[in-house]
Amino acid sequence: MRVIGIVAEFNPFHNGHEELIKRAREKVGDPRAVVMSVMSGPFVQRGLPSVLPKHVRTESALKCGCDVVLEIPFTFACAPSERFAHGAIELLYRTGVVTDIAFGVDCKAPDILYELADVEPDEDVLKDRLSSGMNFPAARSEAVLANFPDADEAKKEIIRDALRQPNSILALDYIREIRKQKAGFKIHMISRTLDSSATSIRNDIYGLEDSRSVATLADTLMGKIPDRALAAYLSKLGGYCHMADMERYMESVCHEVERTSDMSGFAYMGDGLEGHIANTIDQVRDCGFRSISEKLATKHFTMPRIYRAMSALLTGQTEDYIEREKHLQYIRVLGFTREGRYCLKIMGKCARLPVIHNCSDALELYSGNERLKEQFELDLLANNIQAGFLGLKRDYEWELPPVISR
């Protein structure tokens, strides 16, 4: 049985995701290959809450080609690309069933990523470029290029192109982690052909005057996401929940900043970021999500770094926890299809971590595993915080079994 691992956020699921799943099966040469996606939960890699609940995003993925959806724990999902990639690859590897991995790339020469995966950025160059005012992605690119002093200009441009594309940067980290963990997956890099962008779709949603209007959302999303995904969304947005309220998210951040005297111990703060956030929000706290985000933007700190730090503040995730917890403690199943059910039965025998289908499963594991308890409780807290932005009650996920799509 071929099992294709895909790392995604489905935030929201769009046409490009459906194309990736289709082409992954074509690359493997098996139209019946199982597609297992590992997905971020309540908060995504860029640091913000996801636009929809994880079980709604899971349903859309299952209706559009995925067979199994697993959750990346919060501490790895809402993290820089290196930690995100580590958590995602470890999750796929620990299932014991994944044979292949497919991911989209947006650079002109994807094969350069195999070469770059063996290269570490020059630390001296990195520090020099950062101190000169260069932003981190650009400084990292220059630090990598320092390893190729004899490369001609054409190759340097290929490297720069790869290191300026977000999906290619993640792909590079996936390759590194596959090698580091000796996962042995067969890698399939798939060039993006559709002009589909989750970022542009989210911006369209955030720009709506009334994002709670089902009719308005339908008009906005039509043609940008598959019909089956759109149907899954609209069925839930008709009263069960609403798109993430980013104004309320920012209000929550402002409240936490105001009540916290010292933010330096929270994850991704440091380097003066805690002072920058406190000073900026103190000046513009009533300006709303978009305005505060624009005021927070700086060359020294990327916006994903800022959002991740603020989400760590909301959840109480400390830098100490990030430093000492380097591994996943469990596998959380969010949903599956009929084909996926068979794969999960096999995974139950092969998995190298405890498998959790329902929240109650974790309770049985708490007494014997303090690290699992701490990681899972952080997930629960992150989900409860996001629930307030979606119009859902706290602890709602305790009532939800995995999504089953037939």
TORZA-372084 format. One record per residue (C-alpha): x, y, z. Coordinates in steps of 0.001 Angstrom, whole numbers, plus 500000, padded with zeros to 6 digits. Layout:
N
XYZ...
***
This chain:
406
500000500000500000501385503393499016500678506147501539501474509695500438502170512211503191501175515828502574501857518735504928499156521393504680497105523917506599493967524059504415493449527592505663491222527468503720491284524469501367491589525835497823491971524689494221495742524426494555495386521874497371493068519716495272495542519908492379498431518899494681496562515804495887495654514802492337499186515255491015500704513463494016498758510323493125499868510740489502503518511020490586503236507833492615501484506121489730498669504786491877495229506454491698494200504489494791497175505542496904496171506728500377496746510450500958497546511245504584497675514924505427499168516394508584497518519715509330497872522583511771495077522950514290493715526150515865496786528285515047498804528098511843502494528362510997502374532118510364501136532623513914497482533571513459494358531600514346493030529569511413489972531009509665487827527953510442487738525184513091490081522287512433487259519741512043485578521885509371488875522174507494489318518411507929485909517730506377486739519856503334490045518002502854488383514582503091485736515566500567488413516764498140490874513877497992492505513241501377491941509905503120493376510639506575493947513957508364496182514184511439496834517234513613500255518788514146500415519786517843500234523517518504503835523847519681505054522665516251502213524020514098502551527629515260506316527815514847509155528939512548509628526855509401512395524672510885510337523626513939507158523347511855508917521055509368510437518978512184507023518378513760505296517636510449507922515164509227508211513467512605504443513041512675504403511400509238507398509234510111506022508066513458502829506770511836504949503924510484502909503708507257503953506651505054505968505619501979506036508852499949505814512571500571504615515265498177504844519020498555504347522013496326507232524270495327507141527678493709510742528162492561511985527899488977514510525074489566513224522776492367516187520365492155518433523064493642516696522353496961518431518961497231521792520744497059520787523549499416519582521004501984523237520108502629524203523727503279523993525671506529523800529481506452527099531218507268526486532555510794528922535460510456527292536631507224523845536200508746524693538338511778526365540967509604523379541301507267520906541434510152522931544116511928522968546167508721519149546270508766518403543494506281515270541470507078515736537841508116514672536075504872517015538252502799519850537888505325519393534110505382519574534041501582522866535941501605524233533658504348523453530591502235524972532172499114528213532641501046528693528868500661528857529251496868531701531740496256532531530296492830528969530047491509528178532054488405525458534701488465522895532376486864523230529822489676523178532550492324519896533809490912518458530265491003519448530039494685518002533477495482514765532535493730514448529355495799515140531173499066512640533966498484509666531662497845507797530635501032506713527193499803510224526418498590511731527458501920509377525030503671510222522345501088513899522849501869513226522313505559511162519197504799514058517685502841516471518467505677514188516854508243513590513757506109517360513275505926517942514108509583515257511707510807516227509048508233512557508802507317513236507206503940510248508779502174510300508964498397510134512695497687507866514211495030508268517944494495505330519336492544505606522723490855502608524926491458500663525528488255497444527099489530497326530700490650495822529731493997496839531529497167495428530908500617496877534270501665494911536197499019491735534271499905492186535101503591492788538747502745489535538736500788487756537292503822489342539759506251488366542614503939484654541802504011482397544191505889480321541233507063482294537966507067479411536287508930477058536588505947476874533184504252475779534719500958478660537211500981481186534480501803479796532251499058480249535029496502483779535729497741484937532099497742483173530870494605485680529650492020488625529937494425487952526753496351486440523434495165482652523214495267482713520341497768484949522327500122482721525379499756479654523269500564481357521942503706482167525479504829478766526995504129476942524163505897478780525065509112478823528843508650475046528963508507474758529108512286477213526636513840480250528942513705481665531909511811484991532820510239487680533805512735487002537253514195490404538905513825489283542033515664488517539923518713491864538162518309493676541494518440491568542642521382492646539494523244496291540188522435495991543785523630494394542609526878497189540103527526499886542669526754498262545097529197498009542565532036501480541009531576504294542958533206507109540870531698506636539134528326510285538221527794509851534578528856507234533749526251508186531887523075509549533928520151509759537164522131513361538112522947515693540422520975513578543345522124510378542107520466508465542176523750509197545897524143508296546616520507504924544882520896504142546553524230505062550051523026503272549751519695500049548319521080500012550913523856499875553603521167497336552046518798495353549526520851491963550714519511492892550668515818491867547098514961493610544065513458494766545523510141495966548842511549497806547338514505499448544775512205500643547580509927502041549495512896503830546401514222505562545704510889509312546273510936512378545159508975513935543596512050510965541378512986508899539538510372505132539600510876504936535790511278507503536067514089505402538788515737502149536831515351503755533661516732505028535574519751501593537067520382499906533670520061502466532217522483501491534994524887497799534070524556498451530383525233501172530842527828503737528917525781507178529762527143510580529838525490511692527282528054509065524823526805510169525354523186513773524638524174513106521435526100510326519857524018511771518785520686509460515860519891505829514936519382504223512920522150501176511523520313499338511220516999495948512972516908493458511699514298491106514423513024489275512463510324489303509746507697487473508203504742486566504540504193489966503976502543491599505910505353489984503685507986491890500661506650495134502657506687494490503659510309494043500001511294497490499270509933498863502422511558497508501234514904499955498341514704502904500284513248502734503697514924505644504654517154503534507011519275500182506723521103497243507351518742494479509654520002491068509656518297489050511451520989490081513842523745489111511215526313491821508937524893494424511372526190493078511173529738493957507492529861497537508336528886498020511296531252498989509406534383501939507656532798503275510394530540503752513907531892505208515203528626502196513971526667499881515604529194501668518955528946501687518937525131498050517886524842496841520418527410498585523149525417496631521961522362493372522076524316494088525581525557494954526842522053491717525348520729489669526957523500491220530348522789490458530021519078486896528902519878486175532409521164487154533884517797484861531431515942481710531758518026482131528274519513481886527282523171484938526276525155485795522574525226483586521901522198486113519416520812485463517028523710482092516330522096483501515726518611484726512345517354486969512270514263485252513375511050484210510383508933483637511083505249482014508442503069
***
